[in-house]
Amino acid sequence: MTVFSLIDSDKYYLSLSEHPKRFDADSPVTNVFFDDTNGQVFTVRSGGVTGVTVNGMDESKCTSFRMEDKGPIISIKFSPDHKILAIQRNIEGQNATVEFVNFKDLAPTNIEYTHTCKWKTSRILGFVWPKVDEIAFITDHGIELLQVVPEKKQLKTLKSTSFSCAWYSWCAQSNIVVLAGNNGLLLQPFSLNNSTITKLQKLELESSKPAAERDVFVVRLCGASWCAVFRHAHGPADVWLMPIGSSGIQHVLKTGLTGRFAVSVLDNLLAIHHQSSQTSQLFDILEESRLDNNTVVHVPLVSGVSIRPASVDDAPCAMYSGNWVVFQPDYIIDARRGCLWRVQLQLNGLAHSIPKDAIPSTIAALLRRQNGKDTIFRILNQLMTEARTYLVELTKAFDEINAVYRRWSELEVARNTAGSGWTEGAALPVVISQEEICSHLLTPHFEDPYLVQVVTAYLSSLCRSGIPAAACTSGAGVRALVSHGAGGRLRALVRRAALPDSRPLACQLLSLQRTDRAAAQLALDMMARLHAHAETTEVLVSSGRAIAGLGAARAAGGALWARLSARKHLAAAPDPASFVATYHAFRARNEALQGTSNFDKTYHCKTYEEYYKQLMSEN
């Protein structure tokens, strides 16, 4: 099978950020923690006595400070506004307590206070910050949501809920936490929004085998929240992607691999990282797939490959290292090396060495990516250059593009009807207009040998999608077809309404009458359908077809026939017979409008009256 490969692309469609954020590596005297809400790494040296450093991709939020060593730290996180620091310690015999330190301008104010859970015998599994002044303690007894009042050095309970919990998974993008009950046989989501705890519909695993903490991820994908659960049966692992908070469609992702996995979310794509094979797969749940029993099964968008090799300190970095820890949505930490990366999507890699028949689905996938337009046009231009081989795939690519354009047009109509609050159109990251196709594709390839076939394919695709060809498209299409001697195909496209009737198109066709008289007749027919009688008359007269122009005006009747210039039409008569016929027609009009067949002096037809008399006397 023919394989397509985008020029200047390589096989890697994932890469690590070029410049990792460096921090002090994990060591006997340095502990490393990650705050997944703020995307920051905390390095605590000697329990904080010799310093705490906070690093992240946002340089403006990085800081360092010292604090007293009060015991081993389990977790340390800033509030989203970096005004409160929360610290959880592992102290033998201590109740479920969290310490708080107020900050100003990323520096501690030495105002410290603590809070103990309402369940005195509970064990804090962790804590999260749903809002800048709200913190939630996740314990083995349930969830306690509190408001932090830093100026009063106190916390107020907002809501609490009881649930016997073994472990939890948190999504900072949606403020949803999934608690594991019965050691992972039950997954119960809760929403921590609007200063309350909302219990959502529990997730059915349909299996007697409990889910392990390392196999459960809560992700934000395609505008919705999902629980991704890796299910390891006797064969390859599947990912069950279950909607949270609704009874919508469940997706099953077929990895075809066994072992340990991690997950990243990149531009509404789910990247599944597999350590033992050192490869990553991409899944797109928006692709068209068959629905079976309210479940959609997906295979990888492209074959699995490694993340692009990276280097640290000018030395190769061990990819998929056992020291890597992956956090949502796209963070990777290597605590031994002291590196924080973000995973990045390289769209060009999606079009590297793919089967010929996969080109349209690749275009469809790129249309759903935020920065997909540039890669789409690179692919289209290469397909057009090699149209002899890829004309069918190019046609299907046009269908994908026009399907999205039609959807966008419908959303625009709905938005204009509903008002400025309408936001659904944001679901279409890439919309390619006809103007862009003309300027970026058709015009640059005007001399290509297969231009006629490509233009025909694009116009036919527009017609199939129910999208009228715009003026720019019609103009570019006519110029291309005529310049390449494809008059017959042009006439066929007009007859099939792939080139819809319009005055500009009719005028363009008329301009071709010297080289293609059939095109001129198409234009006249088009003008008749558009009821452009005045323009039709002018065109016929100017082209020496005075009788036909006169007939068009008489057929239109009304004001056009009443105000038609007799002098102009008599002057345009090409021969005596035509002149006499035209003269008689205007005498009949004069009789009907003025009650006399004579020409009014304001018509300035004296010369033509004399000429008529001369012709009559000669006969």
Buried (B, 14 or more C-beta within 10 A) or exposed (E): EEEBEBEEBBBBBBBBBEEBBBBBBBEEEBBBBBBBBBBBBBBBBEBBEEBBBBBBBEEEBBBEBEBEBEBEBBBBBBBBEBBBBBBBBEEEEEBBBBBBBBBEEBEBEEBBBEBBBBBEEBEBBBBBBBBEBBBBBBBBBBBBBBBBEBEEBEBEEBBBBEBBBBBBBBBBBBBBBBBBBEEBBBBBBBBBBEEEBBEBEEBEBEEEEBBBEEBBBBBBBBEBBBBBBBBBEEEEBBBBBBBBBEEEBBBBBBBEBBEBBBBBBBBBBBBBBBBEBBBBBBBBBBBEBEEEEEBBEBEBBBEBBBBBEBEBEEEEBBBBBEEBEBBBBBBBBBBBBBBBBBBBBBBBBBBBBBEBEBBBBBBBBBBBBEEBBEBBBBBBBBBBBBBEBBBBBBBBBBBBBBBBBBBBBEBEEEBEEEEEEBEEBEBBBBBBBBEBBBEBBBEEBEEBEBBBBBBBBBBBBBBBBEBBBBBBBBBBBBBBBBEBEBBEBBBBBBEEEBBBBBBEBBBBBBBBBEEBEBBBBBBBBBBBEBEBBBBBBBBBBEBEBBBBBBBBBBEBEEEBBEEBBBBEBBBBBEEBEBBBBBBEBBBEBBEEEEEEEEBEEEBEBEEBBEBBEEBEEEE
